[in-house]
C-alpha cells in the first residue's frame, strides 16, 4: 500500500509531497510497561485490569512462573538491616517482576555493547519481554559520544542519551514496580528486590560484554574506563574501533612507533599528546593480552563475533531512502541483506563500514524527531 503525505522538514513550513507506507511490526507481544501503568493511574476501578493483564502475560509469555514451587528455593536476602527475605515462589507476580527487570537489564547491556541508542525510553516504549520495540528516532553511535542522542526532541536535556540508558532502564523498572504495588500485586520489598536485580544483572552483563569486546580473560575496569575516556576525547568511531582492535597482536616487543598501526584508520587527526595517551593504553592492553595466553587467531575470531563489522548507520539509511523515493529499491534490498550478517566481513561491502561523511551530521540524518 502506498499513500502520499505532506511533510515539512523540522516544521520549516516548506511542505512537500513524499511517499508513505504502512509498516507492519512483528513481536511475540506488544505489552509494555505503559500498558499496566495507564490502568493503575486511572483509579481503583481499573486496578483489576492490571491484575488481568499480568495474569495474561504470565500465562502466555512466562508459563514457567506458573509451575514454580517451593522446592526451587527461590528465596533471597534483601540485604536490609532486618535481613528480610524475598521468596519468589510464594508470589508469582514478584517472580514475574524480577524476570522482567533482568530481561530489561540484559537488553540494555546489549544496546551498550553495539552502540545502539533507542532515543525514546518512556514506559510505553519498554517491552515486558525485554525486546527492543518502538525505536523511532534511534541511532547507532558513530563518533563515541556518551551524551549522544538521536532524538531532536530529547535536546537539550538528553534524558535518553547513550550514557543514560542504563539509569533510564532502572527508572522504567521503578515505574513498573510502583504500578504493580498500587495494584497490590507485589509489596515494597519485592519491588525493591526487582530493582536491585536489575542493577546486578546489568552490571554482570555489561562487564562480561565489555570483556568479550576487548578479548580479555577477565574484566579490567581501569583499562576499559581509560579506553572509553580516550575514545570520547578523540571522538573515535565506536563500531570501527572495536572491530579493528582485534588486529592488535599480543606481543609486548612491538616497537612503540608501530603500536597504533592496526588502529590508524580510526585514530585520525590526533596530536602528539593524544598519540602518547593512546600508545600508553595500547601498551597496557597488549600486556593484558600477553598474560592471557590466548592466541591472536583465537582471540580475533572471538572478538569479531561480538564486535560487528556493520551497523545500520543513519547516513547509510538516508542514502537508501533517497534512492527509494526515486523508485529504486536496490539499495534497500542490499542493506537488508547486509544486516542479516553484521559480524561477517562480507567482501565487497566495505563501503558500508566507512566513517560517516560530513553531510551525515546534519539534522534529519544523524538526528531525527519523533515525527520524522
N, C-alpha and C positions, 0 to 999 in steps of 0.2 A: 504494500500500500504506500503510495507516495502522495503527500499533500504539500501545499505551498503555504508558507507563513511569511509574515513581515518581521524583519529583525532590525534592531538598531544596535550598533556596537557600543556597549557600555553606556547606553542611554544617550548617545550623542545626538539623537534626532535625525540621523542620516539613515532613514529606513530603506531597506532593500528586500526584494523577494529572495527567499532561499528555500531549497527543498527540505522537506522534513520527513519523518518516518515514525512508525510505532515501534518501540523497542520492547522485545519480549525478554524478560528476565527469568531465570530459572534457579530455584533453590529448593531444598527439601522443605523449608518453611520460611515465611517472611515475618514470623513473630519476632518482635524486637522488644527491648526494654520499655519503650514507649507504649506498646500495646497493653501493658499492665498498668503503667503509670497513669495513663489517662483516666482509667476507671477508678483508681484509688483516690484520685483528686476530685472525683465527681460527687463525693458524698457517700454515706453509708449504704444507700440503696444499690450502689454499683460494686460494692466490695465482694459480693458473691461472684461477680463476673471475673474478678481477679483469681479467685479460687478455681472457678470452672476452667479458665484459660490455663492455669497451672496444671490442673489435672489432665487436660487435653495434651499439653506439651509433654508431660511425663509419660503418658500412655503411648503416644505416637513417636516421640523422639528420644526419650530416656527410659525405655521399658525396663532396663536393668535395675533402675532405682526401686521399682515396684517389688522386685524379688529380693531385695536386701533383707538380711535377718541378723539377729544379734551375734551369731557365730562369726560374722565377718569382722568383728572387733574394730568398728569404725568410730572409736571414741578418742577424742583428742583434748589435751590440756590447752586452755586458752592463754596460759601464761600470765593470767591476772594474779593479783596478790592473794585472792581467796582460793587459788589453784582449782578453779571450777573446770568442769569437763563438758565438752560438746559431744553428744552421742548422735551421730548422723543416722544410725539405724532406727532411732526412736521417732524421727520426724523426716518423712520423705522430702518435705519442702526444703528443709535445711540442707539435705544431701544434694538436692537439685540445684540450690543456690550456689553451693560450693563448686559444683561441677561447672556451672555457667561462668563463675568467676575464673576458674582455672582455664577453661577454654578461651575466654576473652584474653587472659594474660598470654597464653601461647600464641594467639593470633597476632597480638600487638608486638610481641617479641619477633615474630616472623616479619612483620612490617619493617621493624627497625633494621633487620638483617639485610633487606634488599633496598632500603631507602625509600619505601613507599610511604606517602603522606596522604591520608584519607581526605582531610580538608573540612569535613562537617561531622564531627563526632558527637552530636547530640543524641539523646536517648532514643529518638525514633529512627536513628540510623545504625543502631547497635543490635546485632542478631543475638538471640539467646543460644544459638548453636555455635557461636564462635566463628562465624563466617563473615567474610568481607562483603558487605552489601551497601547499597545506596551511596556509592562513591561518585559524586557528580564532578565537582571541580578538584579531582585528585591529581597527583603528580608524583613522579619519581625524582629523587634528588639528582641534579646534575652536579654542579659545584657543591661541595659539602658545606652546608649552612644549617646549623641546628635550629635557627629561627625561621627556616623556610616554610612558607605556607603557600599552597597552590590556589587558595581561595581569596579573591579580592575583597569579599565581604568579611574576611577574617582580619583585615587590617583596621587600625594599626595595632590592636591588642595581640594578634597572633595566638589566640587561645588554642587553636588546633594545629600549631606548627609541629614540625617533625619532633623536636626535643620534648614537647609537652605531651605527646601521645600516650606514654605510659601513665602519667598522672591523670590525664583525662579519662583513660580507661578505668582507673580506680574511682574517679568521680562518678562515672556511669554505674559502677557496681554499687556505690553508696546510694545512688538514687533508686536502684533496683531493690536493694535490701530494705530501704525505707518504705518502698511501695508494699513489699511483702509483709513488713512489720505492721503497717497500717491495716492490712487485711487479716492480721492475726495468724499468718501462716508460719512466721518464724519469730523468735524472741530476740532481744538485744544482743545477747552473747552469740547467738547463731549468726546474726548479721555481722557482728564484729569479726567472727571467725572467717566468714566468707571473704571479707576484705583483707584479712591477714593472709589467707591462702592466695588471693590474687597477687599480693606483693611478693610472696615467697616464690610462687610459680613463675612470675615474670622474671625475677632475678635469676632463678635457676635456668630458665630457657634462654634468656638474653646472654648470660655468661657462657653457657655451652655453645650458643650460636657464634658469638664473637671468637671463642676459642677455635672453633672449626674454621671460621673465615680466615684466621691467621695461620692455620695449620699447626697450632701449638698442642703439646701434650696435656697441658693444664692451663687454667685461667690465670692470666697475669694482669692484674688491674692496673698497675703502674705503666706497663708497656702499652696497653690498649688506650688508657686515658691520654698518654703522651701522643700517641698516634692521632687520635681524634682531634686533639688540640692543634697539632701540626696541620692536619687536613683543613680545619676551619680557618686557620690563619692564612693559608695559601690557597684556599678555595679549590681544593683538589677534587677532581671528578670522582664521585663515590663509587660508582659501578666499575669504571675502568681501573681505578687504583687497585681495588681488591682482586680484580682479575689478573692484573699484571704482577701482583705481589707473589703469586705462585711461581714466578720465574726467578725469584731470588734464590741463590744457592746457599746451602748450609755450610759454607766454607769460611772460617774465620781468617784465612790467609788472603782473601780477596783484597787487592790493593784499594786504598781509600778512594782513589780517583775513579774506581770502577764500580763502587758500591751502588751508585744511583742509576747505572746504565739500564737495568731492567725497568726502571720507573720513569725514564726520561720523557716518555710520551705524555705523562700527566703532571710532572713537576716542571711547569712552564713559567718562564719569566720570574724566577726566584733569584734574589741577590745572594751574595756570599754568606751573609749571616744566616739566612734561611737554609742555604745549602748545607752549612755546617750543622744546623739543627737536624736536618734530615739524615745526614751521614751518621750523626750520633745515634739517632733512633735505629737506623738500619743495622749498625754495629751491634746494638743491644738485641735486636731481633735475630740476627744471624747467630749470636751467641746462644740464644734460647733454642733455635733450630738445631744447632750442632749438638747441644746437650740432649736432645730428644732421641737421637739415634735413628730417626725415620729417614729413609732415602728420599732424595729430591724428587724422584719419579713418583713414588708413592704419595708423598705429600702434595705434589702438584695435582695429581688425579683427585685426591680428597678435597683440596681447596676449590678446584674448578667445579666440583659437584655442588658446592654451596654458594659460590660467587658467580652470578650469571654473567654471561658474555653480553647479553642483550636485555634491555628493559624497554618498556613502552614509553619512550621519551615523548614529551608533548610536541616537540618540533617535528618528530617523525610522524606522529598522528596528523599534524596540521598539513604536512605535505600530501598525505594520503587523502585527507578531506578536500584539499584544493583540487586534486585530480578528480575525485568522485563528483564534486559539484559540476565538473565539466563532462560528466558521464563516463569517466574512465575509472573502473573499479580494480584495475590491475594491481595498483599499489596496496589497496585494502586487502586483497586476497594474499598478496605476498607477505604483508605484515602478519596476518592471521597464521600463515604457515610458519613464519619465523618464530613467533612467540609460542608455538607448540613445543619448541625445544630450546629454551633460552640459555641452557647451560652448555649446549654443544657449540663447537667452533663454527660449523656451517660455512665452509669455504665459499667465497664469492659474495658473502653477505656482510663483509666487514664494514661497509659504509654505514650500516645501521648502528654501529658501536662508536661512531665518531663523536667527538666533542660537539656540543651544540654551536651552530653559527650565531653571529651577533644578533640576527633578527629574531632568534628564538627567545630572547629575553624580553620581548615587548609584551604588554598586557594583551590577553586574548590568546597567547601561546603558552608562555611559562606560567601564567596565572589566569584563572577563569573565575567567573561568578557563578552563583548557584543557578542562574537563569541562562547561562551561556548555551 
